[in-house]
């Protein structure tokens, strides 16, 4: 299954869209793999773009929970996000998914900074 890295509801409301969800939905249509909203943010933390590397990992530690474990338990998951910089966000999201029983978690990002 495709699982987008979700925005916090307050940030999604301000932005008006969730970029990772849009990417996952497009990939789902193209590849025929279901996209599921299995993750939620547990808190509205500081934006990652404003933080240094070490602080980014601390900022998102425990920031995700699996809200629909039955959709990921025992299945391979392709975690979808827009940009990976330090990989702190996708690592935190992947930890939540594996903790809920995902068989494997791979990551698909639109862009990766160097």
N, C-alpha and C positions, 0 to 999 in steps of 0.2 A: 504494500500500500504506500501511497504518497502521503506524507504528513507535513504540512507547512509549519514553520516556526511562527507561532502566533504573536501578534501585537497585544499589548494590554488593552482591554476594552476602552479605557479613557484615551489612549493614544490613537486607537483606530477611529474613535469618534472625532478627534481633532483632525486627523489626516483625511478621513473620508473613505479610506480603502485599506486593505491589508495586502501589501505587495507579495508576500510569500504565498498567501492563499491564491492570488491571481496567477502566479507562476505555477503552482500545483494544479490548479484547475486546467490551465492550458496544457500542461504535460499530460494530465489525465485524459483529456480529449484526444491528444495526438497519439498517445501510447496505449490507451485502453486500460490503464491501471487506475483503480479507484483512488480518489483524493479524499481523505477523511480528516476532520477537525478533531483529532484525538488529544491534542495538547492545549493547555491553558496557562497563562501567566499567573503566578501566585501573588505578584505584587507589581506595582508600577515603579520600577527602579529608574535610576538615572540613565539617560541615553548613552549607549556604548560609545558612540562616535566622539564624545567629549572626554573620554577616559584613556589613560595609558594602559599598556598591556596587562600588568599585574592587577591593577584595579578592575579591569574588565572581567577577569575570572571571578574575583570576589563579588562583583556587582550582580552576576547572574547565577551564582551558586544557589541551588535550591529554588530558582525562579520559575520552574515549570512543574506542572503535575499532569498526569495522564487522566483525562476525564472520561475516556471511553476505552478502558483496558481490553475489552473483548475484541476491539478492532485491531489491536497490535499483538496480543498474546500469541506466541508461537509463530509469528509471521515475520518475514523480512520487511524492513521499513526503509523507504527512501525519504530521508528528511530534507525538506526543501526550504531554502532561505535565499534572500536576494544577494547579500554580500557577506563574505567571510574575511575578516581581518586577522584577528588573533585566534579564531575558532572557538572563543570562549562561549559564545551563545549556542552554537551547534553542539558543543561538548556537553553543556548543561542540559540541553533538550534531549540529546541522545542518552544521557544518564537516566533521565526520567523514563524514557521509552524502554531501555533495557531493564530497568527496575520493575517495570510493569510486565515484563516477560517477552518483549520483542526478541525474535530469534537472532536478528542481526540488524544493525543500523548503518546505512551508508548515507552520505551527504551529497546533495546536489545544490550548488550555488550558482547564481547567474554570473557573479564576479568574485574575484579573489584579489585582495590587495597584496602587494609585495613589499 
